[in-house]
Amino acid sequence: MTANVEHVMTSAGMSELRVEIHDGLGAVDAVAWDALTGAREPFLRHAFLEGLERHECLGRRYGWFPQHVMIFHAGTLVAAAPCYAKTNNYGEFVFDWAWQAAWERAGHPYYPKLVISVPYTPATGPRLLVHPRVDDPETLRRRLLDAAIARGTELGASGVHLLFCPEPEAALARDAGLIRRMGCQYHWHNRGYTDFDAFLAALSSKKRKNVKRERRRVAEQGITFRVLTGATAEAEDWRRFHGFYQDTFEKHMGIPTLSEAFFTGTAAALGTQVVLFEAQLSGTTVAAALCYRSHHTLYGRFWGCREDLPDLHFETCYYQGIEFCIREGLARFEPGAQGEHKIPRGFLPVPTASAHSILTPGFRSPVDDFCARETRMMEAHCAGLMLHSPYRQES
């Protein structure tokens, strides 16, 4: 499984490829899987995806059923796509309730559907994974997409959906006939800031004063912070954080799908790619925010608190992350889905992409029209939001 894959994708080698569908990653070699991305992307690591399966965060209870697409050459894994059959639309963050309603009105089942994605994770990243040493990666990516669509057809799925994919994959999917859909998130970009004050100097006077005021309020309450990683956090830290996580979801009528064992296990496996910001008051942890990092990006995922103290959320979830990115030289901070309140705090609207193969006869044209109209609205929305940029014009 870990053999050298250099130059396997010659024209002769194409006929030697074998496509397989796996209903789990437990039997898949972790080193071979991680080699597809160089272990740089935390959410695509074998430990993260297999951890979701092993710690029962997927399955019938939550409506996620692994159907991973893998391509082998001479017994070596050369390409793969994390793929799941779904019986609901929970945990995808590309919302399709209107599509489900249209299917049901017409007397058609919307589920199952197939998604190529990372469960519960609205972070853009590769989805059609190809070993960096193969000769023809685009051919393999198209082969992965074709295999997923074939699997969707076998399962009687309403469609196959490529979620939060990067632009090259979105373009490949468009060329393959999939329908593109646009979303919007709010990201912070590091413009070579030397410290947090340098970032503040790039903001307009009003926004700079507001950020300073929010940070000052937190400090005046006597709150301090410590930063832990998967290599330094202990079992008690994860027990406490899981309590925060559960409480947050229950307060907002959500479903806390991730277990304490998942947090503990993936932290140990991913090490410094897991970052935990803890807010402490009089020696007691009163809030925490969990992030993951790649070699260039910090991803905010979950947060929770013991009590809702003034401005604590902004400091824990945003400002601590920005400081971390500056300190670590990371280029970008993606704090999670939605939230226009992030704009005054330095996060600007950024388009996200998904692509959709509609398999139910008669529905492709309506979905295509829906996405075209939605894209025009999203483009206008993002342009309007940019008018509220907190940055000084010369910045």
C-alpha positions in Angstrom: 0.0 0.0 0.0 2.9 2.4 0.5 4.9 1.5 -2.6 6.4 4.2 -4.8 3.8 5.6 -7.1 6.1 7.7 -9.3 5.1 7.6 -13.0 2.2 5.2 -12.7 -0.1 7.2 -14.8 1.3 6.6 -18.2 -1.1 5.8 -21.0 -0.3 2.1 -20.5 -1.0 2.3 -16.7 -4.5 3.7 -17.2 -5.8 0.2 -18.1 -4.3 -1.1 -14.8 -6.4 1.1 -12.5 -8.9 -0.6 -10.1 -11.8 1.4 -8.6 -13.2 0.3 -5.3 -15.9 1.5 -3.0 -15.2 1.1 0.8 -17.8 1.4 3.5 -15.1 2.5 6.0 -11.5 3.5 6.4 -10.6 1.1 9.2 -9.0 -1.4 6.8 -7.3 1.3 4.7 -3.6 2.0 5.4 -3.3 5.4 7.1 0.1 6.2 5.6 -1.2 5.4 2.1 -4.3 7.6 2.6 -2.4 10.5 4.1 0.2 10.4 1.3 -2.6 11.7 -1.0 -2.4 15.1 0.6 1.0 14.9 2.3 -0.9 14.9 5.6 -1.2 18.7 5.4 -5.0 19.0 5.5 -6.2 18.1 9.0 -9.8 17.2 8.0 -8.6 14.8 5.3 -6.2 13.0 7.5 -7.0 9.3 8.0 -7.1 9.8 11.8 -9.9 12.5 11.4 -12.1 10.7 8.9 -11.6 7.2 10.4 -12.0 8.7 13.9 -15.5 9.8 12.9 -16.4 6.2 12.0 -14.6 4.5 14.9 -16.1 6.8 17.5 -19.7 6.4 16.2 -20.1 10.0 15.0 -21.6 8.7 11.7 -23.9 5.8 10.8 -27.6 5.2 11.0 -28.1 7.5 14.1 -26.8 10.5 12.2 -27.5 9.6 8.6 -23.9 9.4 7.3 -22.9 6.1 5.6 -19.3 5.9 4.2 -19.0 5.1 0.5 -15.4 6.1 0.0 -14.2 5.9 -3.6 -10.6 4.6 -4.0 -8.4 4.0 -7.1 -5.5 1.6 -6.9 -2.6 0.9 -9.2 -0.7 -2.3 -8.8 -2.1 -2.6 -5.2 -1.1 1.0 -4.4 -3.7 3.7 -3.4 -3.2 6.5 -5.9 -6.5 8.4 -5.6 -9.5 8.6 -3.3 -12.6 10.7 -2.4 -14.3 10.8 1.0 -17.8 10.0 0.1 -21.0 9.3 2.0 -24.5 8.2 1.3 -26.9 10.5 3.2 -30.4 10.1 4.6 -30.8 13.7 5.7 -29.1 17.0 5.0 -27.6 17.6 8.5 -23.9 18.5 8.9 -23.3 19.5 5.2 -23.6 23.3 5.4 -24.7 23.5 1.8 -28.4 23.8 2.4 -30.8 22.0 0.1 -34.1 21.9 1.9 -35.8 23.6 -1.0 -34.5 20.9 -3.3 -35.8 18.2 -0.9 -39.2 19.9 -0.8 -39.4 20.0 -4.6 -38.6 16.3 -4.9 -41.2 15.4 -2.4 -43.9 17.6 -4.0 -43.3 15.8 -7.3 -43.6 12.4 -5.5 -39.9 11.5 -5.7 -37.6 10.5 -2.8 -34.7 12.9 -2.2 -32.8 10.4 -0.1 -30.4 8.7 -0.4 -28.1 11.2 -1.9 -24.3 11.0 -2.1 -21.9 13.7 -0.9 -18.2 14.0 -1.4 -17.3 16.0 1.6 -16.0 16.0 5.2 -18.8 15.5 7.7 -19.8 18.4 9.9 -17.0 20.5 8.4 -17.7 23.6 6.2 -14.1 24.2 5.2 -12.9 24.4 1.6 -10.3 21.9 0.7 -9.4 19.1 -1.7 -12.1 16.5 -2.2 -10.8 14.5 -5.2 -7.5 13.4 -3.7 -4.6 12.3 -5.9 -1.1 11.3 -5.0 1.2 14.2 -5.8 3.6 11.9 -7.8 1.2 10.6 -10.4 1.6 11.8 -14.0 -1.9 12.7 -14.9 -3.8 13.9 -11.8 -6.7 15.5 -13.7 -7.6 12.2 -15.3 -7.7 10.5 -11.9 -9.8 13.3 -10.4 -12.3 12.9 -13.2 -12.2 9.1 -12.7 -13.1 9.6 -9.0 -16.0 11.9 -9.9 -17.3 9.4 -12.5 -17.0 6.6 -10.0 -19.0 8.5 -7.4 -21.7 9.3 -9.8 -21.8 5.7 -10.9 -22.2 4.7 -7.3 -24.9 7.2 -6.8 -26.8 5.7 -9.7 -26.4 2.2 -8.2 -27.8 3.3 -4.9 -30.8 5.1 -6.5 -29.5 8.5 -5.2 -31.2 11.7 -6.2 -27.8 13.3 -6.8 -24.1 13.4 -6.1 -22.8 16.6 -4.5 -19.2 17.8 -4.3 -19.1 20.2 -1.3 -16.7 23.0 -0.4 -14.3 22.1 -3.2 -11.5 24.3 -4.3 -11.7 26.2 -7.6 -9.8 23.7 -9.8 -12.1 20.9 -8.7 -15.2 23.1 -9.2 -14.0 23.8 -12.8 -13.3 20.1 -13.4 -16.8 19.3 -12.2 -18.4 21.9 -14.4 -16.6 20.5 -17.4 -18.0 17.1 -16.4 -21.5 18.5 -16.6 -22.2 19.2 -12.9 -24.0 22.3 -11.8 -22.0 24.8 -9.8 -23.4 26.5 -6.7 -22.0 29.5 -4.9 -21.9 30.1 -1.1 -20.3 32.7 1.0 -18.1 32.6 4.1 -16.0 35.2 6.0 -12.2 34.8 6.2 -9.3 36.7 7.6 -6.2 37.1 5.5 -2.7 37.7 6.9 -1.2 40.7 5.0 2.2 40.1 6.5 1.2 41.6 9.9 4.1 41.6 12.5 1.7 41.6 15.4 -1.9 42.3 16.4 -1.3 46.0 16.6 -0.2 46.0 13.0 -3.5 44.3 12.0 -5.4 46.9 14.0 -3.5 49.7 12.2 -5.0 48.4 8.9 -8.6 48.9 10.2 -10.6 52.1 10.0 -10.5 54.2 13.2 -14.0 53.3 14.2 -13.5 49.6 13.8 -10.1 49.7 15.4 -11.6 51.3 18.5 -14.4 48.7 18.7 -11.9 45.8 18.6 -9.8 47.4 21.2 -12.8 48.0 23.4 -14.0 44.4 23.1 -10.5 43.1 24.0 -10.2 45.5 26.9 -13.6 44.4 28.4 -12.4 40.8 28.4 -9.1 41.7 30.1 -10.8 43.9 32.7 -12.9 40.9 33.8 -9.6 39.2 34.7 -9.8 36.6 31.9 -6.6 35.1 30.6 -5.9 32.6 27.8 -3.8 29.6 27.3 -3.2 27.8 24.0 -3.1 24.0 23.9 -2.5 21.6 21.0 -3.3 18.0 20.5 0.2 17.3 21.8 -0.1 19.2 25.0 -3.8 19.0 26.0 -4.7 16.3 28.5 -7.8 14.0 28.8 -9.3 16.4 31.4 -9.1 19.3 28.9 -11.0 17.3 26.3 -13.6 16.1 28.8 -14.2 19.8 29.7 -14.3 20.9 26.1 -16.7 18.2 25.2 -19.1 19.5 27.9 -18.8 23.0 26.4 -19.5 21.6 22.9 -22.6 19.6 24.0 -24.0 22.6 25.9 -23.6 24.9 22.9 -25.4 22.6 20.5 -28.2 21.9 23.0 -28.7 25.6 23.6 -29.2 26.2 19.8 -31.3 23.1 19.2 -28.5 21.3 17.4 -27.3 17.7 17.5 -23.9 17.2 19.3 -22.7 14.4 17.0 -19.0 14.3 18.1 -18.0 12.3 21.1 -15.4 13.0 23.8 -13.5 9.9 22.5 -13.4 11.5 19.0 -11.9 14.7 20.4 -9.4 12.9 22.5 -8.4 10.4 19.9 -8.0 12.8 17.0 -6.1 15.3 19.1 -3.6 12.6 20.0 -3.2 11.5 16.4 -3.1 15.0 14.8 -0.9 16.6 17.4 -0.1 20.2 16.7 -2.7 20.4 13.9 -5.3 20.6 16.7 -5.4 24.0 18.6 -7.5 24.7 21.7 -7.9 28.2 23.0 -9.0 28.2 26.7 -10.3 31.2 28.5 -9.6 31.1 32.2 -11.0 33.1 35.1 -9.5 32.7 38.6 -7.9 29.4 37.5 -11.1 28.0 36.1 -11.7 27.4 32.4 -14.8 29.4 31.5 -14.8 29.0 27.7 -12.9 27.3 24.9 -12.6 27.3 21.1 -11.4 24.4 19.1 -9.5 25.0 15.9 -7.5 22.9 13.4 -4.6 24.0 11.3 -2.9 23.1 8.1 0.4 24.5 6.9 -1.2 27.7 5.8 -4.7 28.0 7.4 -6.4 28.0 10.8 -9.9 26.6 10.8 -12.3 27.5 13.6 -14.8 24.7 14.4 -16.5 24.7 17.8 -16.8 26.8 20.9 -18.5 26.7 24.2 -18.6 28.6 27.5 -19.7 28.2 31.1 -21.3 31.6 31.2 -21.9 34.2 28.6 -19.5 36.9 29.7 -19.3 40.2 27.7 -17.3 40.0 24.5 -15.8 36.6 25.5 -17.0 34.9 22.3 -15.3 37.5 20.1 -12.0 37.2 21.9 -12.0 33.4 22.2 -13.2 32.6 18.7 -11.7 35.5 16.6 -9.0 37.6 18.2 -7.1 34.7 19.8 -7.1 33.0 16.4 -5.9 36.1 14.6 -3.0 36.5 17.0 -2.2 32.8 16.6 -2.1 33.2 12.8 0.2 36.2 13.0 2.5 34.4 15.5 2.6 31.2 13.5 2.9 32.8 10.0 -0.4 31.4 8.8 -1.9 33.0 5.7 -5.6 32.6 6.5 -8.2 32.1 9.3 -11.5 30.5 8.4 -13.6 30.7 11.6 -16.5 28.7 10.3 -19.8 29.1 8.3 -22.1 32.1 8.3 -21.9 35.2 10.5 -22.0 38.7 9.0 -21.0 40.0 12.5 -17.4 38.8 11.6 -17.0 41.6 9.0 -16.4 44.4 11.5 -13.7 42.2 13.2 -11.6 41.8 10.1 -13.2 38.9 8.2 -14.2 39.6 4.6 -16.8 37.7 2.4 -15.2 35.0 0.3 -17.1 32.8 -2.2 -17.3 29.1 -1.7 -18.1 26.4 -4.3 -20.0 23.2 -4.6 -21.0 21.1 -7.6 -24.0 18.9 -8.1 -24.9 16.0 -10.4 -28.7 15.6 -10.5 -29.7 12.0 -11.1 -33.5 12.1 -10.8 -34.9 12.6 -14.4 -36.6 16.0 -14.9 -34.8 17.8 -12.1 -31.5 18.9 -13.6 -33.0 21.9 -15.5 -34.9 23.3 -12.4 -31.8 22.9 -10.2 -29.6 24.6 -12.8 -32.0 27.5 -13.0 -32.1 27.7 -9.2 -28.3 27.8 -8.9 -27.9 30.4 -11.6 -30.4 32.7 -9.9 -28.9 32.1 -6.5 -25.4 32.8 -7.8 -26.5 36.2 -9.1 -28.0 37.0 -5.7 -24.9 35.8 -3.9 -22.5 37.8 -6.0 -24.6 40.9 -5.4 -24.7 40.1 -1.7 -21.0 39.6 -1.4 -20.3 42.8 -3.3 -22.7 44.7 -1.0 -21.0 43.2 2.1 -17.6 44.4 0.8 -18.8 48.0 1.0 -18.8 47.4 4.8 -15.1 46.3 4.9 -13.5 47.4 8.2 -10.2 48.1 6.5 -8.9 51.6 5.7 -9.2 52.2 1.9 -5.5 52.4 1.4 -5.2 49.0 3.1 
